Amino acid sequence: MTMIHKYQTHWKNKMKQSQVKLLLSLDYELFFGNKSGSVEHCLLRPTRYLLNVVNRYNVKISLFVDAGFLIKLKQYSADFPLLAEQYAAIKKQLQSLSQQGHDIQLHIHPHWQDSYYSSKGWVINSKRYRLHDFCRQEQNEIVTSYKQELESCSEQKIFAFRAGGWCLQPFEDIRQSLENNNIWLDSTLFAEGRCDDPSRWFNFKDMPDKAWWNFKNDPLTEQLDGYFTELPISAVKTSPLFFWKLAFHKQFSSSKFSAFGDGQAIIHDKSYYIQRLSRTTCGPVSLDGSKAGQLDKALKEHKNKADPHAVFNVMGHPKSLTPYSLEKLNTFLQEHHELSSITYQDLHHLRNTAGKN
């Protein structure tokens, strides 16, 4: 029996246990629009607020950390004492999280390679938004340096990846740089995911309808002996009415629906908003803002799936959390005792255990 097949067997045996596996995976990053936001309000403070909730229920979180930002902070620290303080504060928070059993993994927004800091703040250049916009040598240098930076923030292994802006395809173009750095687990895909913007495109519509799978060159094509494992983000169907309510809350509601982050997101093209306001769409299950109100609905859909081994993988962003979303998460964890918290480190342990047997 190959190591991959042993890993599959161990996974299935582990997941046969009755409790639903809950994975909270958040992208730890600033905004990438005209206003990037502050470290305190986009990262440090909302993460502390989140911990105040999950610690009540012994739930662990997995953070996909935008490591390119950390490298830029370190680069400018000698000239800007404020950035040195921010860099130290972020590292302190991440190291503390790791010591408490939370998970730190790799998130790549490579536009940091072309962005810079001035006395007025960060100047974001997102022309090269995708890792694919760099040559193979540059890709390898980015993944290597970003992973090394995260290793200084974590007491555990860095082996999992989430592509910035979901821009994972064509995976074949970036595969080697990840494999060279022993990044073997991806957690980017979600059912029906699609973006037609040429600079940020992705299309996950043909992904396998499975809890997880192995692949080699294409995450949409399962290969039993593939080096990589895909653990998708859970998805939920959303009616246009939800997005109309979301737009209303953003425009007219109280601070309960205001994000903790103080930056500005990249504006999508018109087709993105028209699609969501006119027909039912499928998107990732999320803790962000009003989307946290879908947690119960999404869990019910998750339990109705045929595959009993699926992980309920809920994503989010500290910068996009709101008082409302934390309130909903607290109620959700309080009411669902059948949930068993895991992180990506549990998958790493299963893989290692399979290799030794």
CORMO-V80790 format. One record per residue. N is the residue number from 1. RES is the residue in one small letter. PSI is psi in degrees with one decimal (* if undefined). D_FIRST is the distance of its C-alpha to the first C-alpha in Angstrom with 2 decimals. Layout:
n=(N N)
res=(RES RES)
psi=(PSI PSI)
d_first=(D_FIRST D_FIRST)
This chain:
n=(1 2 3 4 5 6 7 8 9 10 11 12 13 14 15 16 17 18 19 20 21 22 23 24 25 26 27 28 29 30 31 32 33 34 35 36 37 38 39 40 41 42 43 44 45 46 47 48 49 50 51 52 53 54 55 56 57 58 59 60 61 62 63 64 65 66 67 68 69 70 71 72 73 74 75 76 77 78 79 80 81 82 83 84 85 86 87 88 89 90 91 92 93 94 95 96 97 98 99 100 101 102 103 104 105 106 107 108 109 110 111 112 113 114 115 116 117 118 119 120 121 122 123 124 125 126 127 128 129 130 131 132 133 134 135 136 137 138 139 140 141 142 143 144 145 146 147 148 149 150 151 152 153 154 155 156 157 158 159 160 161 162 163 164 165 166 167 168 169 170 171 172 173 174 175 176 177 178 179 180 181 182 183 184 185 186 187 188 189 190 191 192 193 194 195 196 197 198 199 200 201 202 203 204 205 206 207 208 209 210 211 212 213 214 215 216 217 218 219 220 221 222 223 224 225 226 227 228 229 230 231 232 233 234 235 236 237 238 239 240 241 242 243 244 245 246 247 248 249 250 251 252 253 254 255 256 257 258 259 260 261 262 263 264 265 266 267 268 269 270 271 272 273 274 275 276 277 278 279 280 281 282 283 284 285 286 287 288 289 290 291 292 293 294 295 296 297 298 299 300 301 302 303 304 305 306 307 308 309 310 311 312 313 314 315 316 317 318 319 320 321 322 323 324 325 326 327 328 329 330 331 332 333 334 335 336 337 338 339 340 341 342 343 344 345 346 347 348 349 350 351 352 353 354 355 356 357)
res=(m t m i h k y q t h w k n k m k q s q v k l l l s l d y e l f f g n k s g s v e h c l l r p t r y l l n v v n r y n v k i s l f v d a g f l i k l k q y s a d f p l l a e q y a a i k k q l q s l s q q g h d i q l h i h p h w q d s y y s s k g w v i n s k r y r l h d f c r q e q n e i v t s y k q e l e s c s e q k i f a f r a g g w c l q p f e d i r q s l e n n n i w l d s t l f a e g r c d d p s r w f n f k d m p d k a w w n f k n d p l t e q l d g y f t e l p i s a v k t s p l f f w k l a f h k q f s s s k f s a f g d g q a i i h d k s y y i q r l s r t t c g p v s l d g s k a g q l d k a l k e h k n k a d p h a v f n v m g h p k s l t p y s l e k l n t f l q e h h e l s s i t y q d l h h l r n t a g k n)
psi=(128.1 163.0 -38.9 -44.1 -36.0 -41.3 -43.3 -43.2 -44.8 -42.4 -50.4 -40.6 -41.4 -43.2 -10.1 -16.1 148.4 -31.5 146.3 130.6 122.1 126.6 115.7 110.7 112.1 142.7 114.1 98.3 162.9 -178.1 160.0 16.9 -151.7 -19.2 112.0 -22.3 172.0 155.0 -41.4 -47.0 -24.5 -26.1 -64.7 -54.8 -49.8 -29.8 -38.9 -43.0 -42.1 -42.8 -35.7 -31.1 -55.7 -29.3 -24.4 -24.7 14.1 39.4 134.6 151.5 154.2 123.3 122.4 104.5 129.2 84.9 -25.5 -34.3 -40.5 -41.5 -40.0 -41.0 -47.3 -38.9 -38.8 -0.6 -34.5 -31.6 -21.3 98.8 -32.8 -41.2 -33.7 -40.9 -41.3 -42.6 -45.5 -39.5 -41.3 -47.4 -40.3 -43.2 -46.0 -42.4 -39.6 -41.9 -45.2 -41.6 -27.7 0.0 4.5 167.0 139.9 123.9 176.1 124.4 131.7 116.1 92.5 -4.3 -16.1 -23.0 -30.9 -2.8 159.6 168.1 136.1 175.4 -18.0 -7.7 -170.6 135.0 107.6 123.8 104.9 23.1 -37.4 81.0 -29.6 148.1 -27.6 -17.5 -2.0 153.8 167.4 -41.7 -42.6 -40.3 -46.8 -40.4 -38.1 -51.6 -42.3 -50.1 -37.5 -42.1 -43.4 -39.0 -42.5 -31.6 -25.2 -7.5 -5.1 145.8 -2.3 173.7 144.1 112.4 -7.9 153.9 142.5 125.3 136.0 131.6 20.6 9.5 78.9 -19.2 150.9 124.8 -32.6 -30.7 -25.3 -0.6 -47.7 -38.4 -34.6 -45.4 -38.1 -27.1 17.8 35.1 106.5 -9.0 129.0 143.6 61.9 -37.2 150.3 148.5 133.7 8.8 134.8 140.7 129.2 -0.8 121.3 -32.2 -15.5 32.5 151.0 157.4 108.6 15.7 -27.7 21.8 149.6 143.8 69.8 164.7 -38.0 162.9 161.9 150.4 169.1 -66.4 -19.1 115.6 -11.9 -4.4 113.8 135.3 117.6 -31.9 15.9 148.2 -34.2 152.2 135.0 121.8 98.2 158.4 140.3 150.6 159.1 143.6 138.0 130.6 159.6 -31.9 -37.5 -44.1 -30.9 -41.1 -39.6 -44.9 -38.6 -47.1 -41.6 -32.1 -38.4 -14.3 175.6 -179.6 -12.2 -27.8 8.9 131.4 147.6 -32.8 142.9 29.2 -168.6 128.7 160.0 134.8 128.1 165.6 166.5 -34.2 -33.4 -47.9 -37.7 -42.3 -45.6 -25.0 -1.8 -18.9 162.3 132.0 168.4 129.4 173.6 145.4 127.8 150.2 -6.1 122.8 -135.2 -19.5 -24.1 -18.9 -9.1 2.0 -46.4 -45.5 -43.7 -39.5 -38.7 -44.0 -39.2 -45.3 -25.2 -7.4 152.8 -32.5 112.9 -4.9 -1.9 143.6 135.8 94.7 104.3 126.2 -179.9 -172.6 128.4 -39.1 -24.5 2.6 151.4 164.7 -37.8 -44.9 -37.1 -36.2 -44.6 -40.5 -41.4 -46.8 -41.3 -48.2 -33.5 -35.2 -16.0 83.1 -11.4 -6.4 134.6 118.2 134.0 166.4 178.0 -22.4 -29.1 -35.6 -37.1 -41.1 -42.5 -41.6 -43.4 -40.7 -41.4 -38.0 -24.7 -18.6 *)
d_first=(0.00 3.81 6.67 8.21 6.17 6.50 9.97 10.69 10.16 12.28 14.71 15.31 15.86 18.19 20.02 20.65 23.26 26.65 28.06 28.07 26.56 29.36 28.94 32.27 31.85 35.15 36.19 38.51 41.01 44.66 46.20 46.42 49.66 53.17 52.90 49.75 50.80 50.89 48.22 49.79 49.92 46.77 44.33 45.62 47.69 45.56 42.48 44.60 45.73 42.16 41.23 44.26 42.74 39.05 39.89 41.74 38.53 36.12 34.40 32.84 33.18 31.19 33.52 32.76 35.47 37.46 37.19 39.54 42.36 41.79 42.03 45.25 46.71 46.12 47.58 50.83 51.12 53.60 56.02 55.64 55.61 54.67 51.36 50.72 51.29 48.93 46.18 46.60 46.68 43.45 41.60 43.02 41.85 38.30 37.99 39.38 36.95 33.98 35.45 35.74 32.04 32.48 30.28 31.42 29.59 30.60 33.06 34.75 38.20 39.08 42.70 43.43 43.42 46.67 48.20 50.71 52.86 56.64 59.10 58.98 55.22 52.07 52.59 49.48 48.78 46.06 46.57 43.19 41.41 37.94 35.62 35.74 39.46 38.76 37.80 34.36 35.74 37.40 34.29 32.36 35.33 35.56 31.96 32.09 35.46 34.77 31.58 33.46 36.26 34.05 32.49 36.06 36.22 33.06 31.69 28.15 25.73 26.70 23.69 24.70 27.23 29.75 31.90 35.63 37.35 34.05 34.39 30.78 31.31 30.96 27.85 27.33 30.52 29.39 25.64 26.02 28.25 25.78 22.80 25.17 25.80 22.28 23.14 19.90 21.02 23.87 26.05 28.83 28.49 30.31 30.97 33.89 34.50 36.90 39.65 41.87 43.65 43.20 42.92 40.34 38.63 35.25 34.00 31.04 32.25 29.32 26.53 23.82 25.00 22.00 21.57 19.42 17.27 15.77 18.03 19.12 22.85 24.07 23.43 24.74 22.02 18.47 15.72 12.11 11.33 14.73 15.69 17.96 17.87 20.99 22.41 25.68 29.00 30.21 33.04 36.21 38.85 42.28 45.66 48.47 50.46 48.11 48.71 52.45 52.45 50.49 53.11 55.85 54.48 54.20 57.76 59.63 57.78 58.15 56.29 53.74 52.05 52.60 49.63 49.73 49.03 52.22 51.04 50.99 47.99 47.66 49.54 47.64 49.32 51.33 48.78 46.39 49.05 50.44 47.07 46.50 50.09 50.23 47.05 44.00 41.22 37.71 37.02 34.93 35.58 37.75 39.81 42.36 45.88 46.59 43.02 42.17 44.23 41.40 38.88 39.57 39.52 36.25 34.55 35.83 34.38 31.05 30.99 31.94 28.85 26.45 23.34 23.51 21.00 23.36 24.95 28.74 29.10 32.83 34.18 37.63 39.84 41.98 44.82 44.81 44.80 48.03 49.69 48.90 45.16 44.93 46.99 44.65 41.53 43.23 44.11 40.64 38.96 41.76 41.33 37.54 36.38 33.18 31.87 29.51 29.70 26.72 26.56 24.08 23.56 21.76 19.08 18.96 18.56 15.66 13.86 14.80 13.87 10.26 10.27 11.98 9.95)
